[in-house]
Amino acid sequence: MKKSWSILLVSMLLLSLLTACGGSKEKPDASGAGEPAAGKNEKIKVFISGGATFPDGEDINNNPWTELIEKENNVDLDIEYGPADTGEYMNKLTLKFASDDIPDLFIIPGSYQNWLMENADLGALMSLDDKLDAYPDLKNAVYPEAWEAARYDGKVYAVPVLNDGNLGTDNVYVRKDWLDKLHLEVPKTLEDFEKVAKAFRDQDPDGNGKKDTYGYIGYDNMLGWSNLFGAFGVIPGYWMEKDGKLVADDIQPEMKEALTYIHKLYEEKLLDNEWPIQKVKTYNEKVANNQVGIYEGSWAATRSEINTSKQNDPNANWIAIAPPVGPNGKQGVLGGGKYKTFAVISSKAKNVDAILKMLQWMSKQENIDKFVFGFGDKGEGFMYNMENGKYAMNFENHNKYGYRQQLMFMQPKELNTKKMEALGADFNLVGMIENSVKYGIENKFVGAPTPAMVENMSTLEKLRTETFTKIIVGQLPISAFDGFVKEYNDKGGAKIAEEVQKWYEETKQK
């Protein structure tokens, strides 16, 4: 979130809270007190991002899965669908707070930690520390480190929620059929990868007589090809442990080495030179259109762009391989985060226990499976079938009722292998996730944004993106990296490092 918008948000929300409190400077009551009348279901106002379609006669409030939640938890859900676009969704949520139309429970992306901290500071969010012990299954469904990401001023203000693939992120994929055709081995080192990329670019691996295939491809988010940085042991935006301290990968000598190498690939036209302006959609389309034989993609790529590639070319044989080993024996891709979203409760909610009870119910695998595989007449024979003793998803109904997955406000931290296998044995999603996790480089800082991060991080991220891009494409010499390090530290990086180190030392003492 841009700093200017954050300031506007704080101003609007503060005005709203002061008005609601009759001009008092005190923060709103965060007790969450209030018991429902006997025999009456607790009403919960929920705000989530939209985008799904519904079968005739159903909507987000009237469908079998919403009714299931209500029946199992004695609640009455009033769910509002927000915009599907993340930025628009957060804007609308902000306006809801400013106009005092505040939901009891809402879900925000993990990338909006700053929003979480700013609103926690204003007293707009419910502190959960003294309540979570009563819900041990919910507490244990979250990685301990992830709770740190929801902590502000010593208190937890949200429930971190995992993504569907647990800790899975990216894999390096290669066309085995192209390797065989060109008599090449599966690459292991950076030099091997270069050799394969050059052959795929120059030796017509698709056999169409045209020079229309690529070596490496990339897109405007450098994390989309994290394996090239990982070969030097760094990931843009991550933190590593070095000599007993946490240090920012962005300013390490290893990052300078990585940029030097990637610039060489760009100069030799082994790296798709469209990458600075290329979006991930176009990046994936090149894979699907069989213009590419080696790239970094999501753990779920086998049922998306790689699946389309196979449909377009039945001979396409994609395999996931280890990322390249760099000059000092390092390798890896960006490691998976311990959370994807936050489930947040308003400080004005009078039904906190009902919400936490519902989230705890969702933290149990047997209940989540009712959203995955259906239940009753929407279960076996409808949402899935048993084939050779294994679950096989009915994709027509799975997609038709896809909205049900938006109603999973919580995810257990254990990987749902049964679901991954049911989505198609040919996709080998469990194997893809395990391979990704095996080579994931961990971000050692998993806490909430520090005060200096809130103030300076957007500026530093912009500085990093501009400098690294210009170095890679040759608009700046590699020596400009040294100036970048000084500017980074001067513009808040040094202060951030102090705060991160303090967090690190305090965490080790716990």
Secondary structure, 3 states (H helix, E strand, C coil): CCHHHHHHHHHHHHHHHHHHCCCCCCCCCCCCCCCCCCCCCEEEEEEEECCCCCCCCCECCECHHHHHHHHHHCEEEEEEEECCCHHHHHHHHHHHHHCCCCCCEEEEEHHHHHHHHHHHHCCCECCCHHHHCCCHHHHHCCCHHHHHHCEECCEECCEEECECCECCCEEEEEEHHHHHHCCCCCCCEHHHHHHHHHHHHHCCCCCCCCCCCCCECCCCCHHHHHHHHHCCCCCCCCEEEECCEEEEHHHCHHHHHHHHHHHHHHHCCCECCCHHHCCHHHHHHHHHCCCCCEEEEECCHHHCHHHHHHHHCCCCCEEEECCCECCCCCCCEECCCCCCEEEEEECCCCCHHHHHHHHHHHCCHHHHHHHHCCCHHHCECCCEEEECCEEEECHHHHHHCHHHHHHCCCCCCCCCHHHHHHCCHHHCHHHHHHHHHHCEECCCCCCCCCHHHHHHHHHHHHHHHHHHHHHHHCCCCCCHHHHHHHHHHHHHHHHHHHHHHHHHHHHHHC
